[in-house]
Amino acid sequence: MKLKDSEAMYGETQTECLFLVWALDKLHYYLEFAVIEVYTDCTALKTLLNMKTTNRNMLRWQIAIQQYTGNMTIIYKGGKIHTNADGLSR
């Protein structure tokens, strides 16, 4: 997925949320009844559903992710031990 110019200015947390929502949307038919484990090196993503924010994008993404909360677990895994993700950027 290529970021739009406005999305390129997002911070780390917003970019991680954007890509999670994008992946869930694209794979919805495969993930609808599956048990989902999301491994991330972004601590804010782990607490996303409990965040209190006034950011409209984050609120919209929270709503999009909430439909998967019954069967989705977000697991934090530190960047140094999280070698299988972002391989090209590390």
C-alpha positions in Angstrom: 0.0 0.0 0.0 1.4 3.4 -0.9 0.7 6.3 1.4 -1.1 9.4 0.2 0.8 12.7 0.8 -1.4 13.6 3.8 -0.9 10.1 5.3 2.9 10.3 4.9 2.9 13.0 7.6 1.3 10.6 10.2 3.3 9.6 13.2 4.3 6.0 14.0 1.2 5.1 15.9 -1.2 6.5 13.3 0.7 4.7 10.5 0.6 1.4 12.4 -3.1 1.8 13.0 -3.7 2.7 9.3 -2.0 -0.4 8.1 -3.7 -2.6 10.6 -7.1 -1.3 9.5 -6.1 -1.6 5.8 -5.0 -5.3 6.3 -8.2 -6.2 8.2 -10.3 -4.6 5.5 -8.5 -6.3 2.7 -8.5 -9.7 4.4 -12.0 -9.4 6.0 -13.5 -12.5 4.3 -10.6 -14.7 5.5 -10.5 -13.2 9.0 -14.2 -12.9 9.8 -14.3 -16.1 11.9 -10.6 -16.7 12.4 -8.6 -16.3 15.6 -6.3 -13.4 14.9 -2.9 -12.6 16.5 -1.3 -9.3 15.6 2.3 -8.9 16.6 3.5 -5.4 16.8 6.5 -3.4 18.0 4.2 -0.3 18.6 3.0 -0.2 22.3 0.3 2.3 21.4 -1.3 -0.2 19.0 -1.7 -2.7 21.9 -3.7 -0.1 23.9 -5.6 1.3 20.9 -9.0 0.1 21.8 -8.8 1.6 25.3 -7.3 4.9 24.2 -9.3 8.1 24.8 -8.5 10.4 21.9 -10.1 13.2 20.0 -8.2 12.5 16.8 -10.9 11.7 14.2 -8.7 9.2 12.3 -7.9 7.2 15.5 -11.6 7.2 16.5 -12.6 5.9 13.1 -9.9 3.2 13.2 -10.9 2.2 16.7 -14.4 1.6 15.4 -13.2 -0.4 12.4 -11.0 -2.6 14.6 -13.7 -3.2 17.3 -15.6 -5.7 15.1 -12.6 -8.0 15.4 -12.0 -7.6 19.2 -13.8 -10.9 20.1 -11.3 -13.0 18.1 -8.2 -10.7 17.8 -5.3 -10.3 20.2 -2.7 -7.6 19.8 0.6 -8.8 21.1 3.5 -6.4 21.8 6.9 -7.8 20.8 9.9 -5.4 21.1 11.7 -4.3 18.0 14.9 -6.2 18.6 13.2 -9.5 19.1 10.6 -8.9 16.5 12.8 -9.9 13.6 10.1 -11.1 11.2 8.4 -7.8 10.8 9.7 -4.7 8.9 12.7 -6.8 7.7 13.5 -4.3 5.0 13.4 -1.3 7.2 15.7 -2.7 9.9 
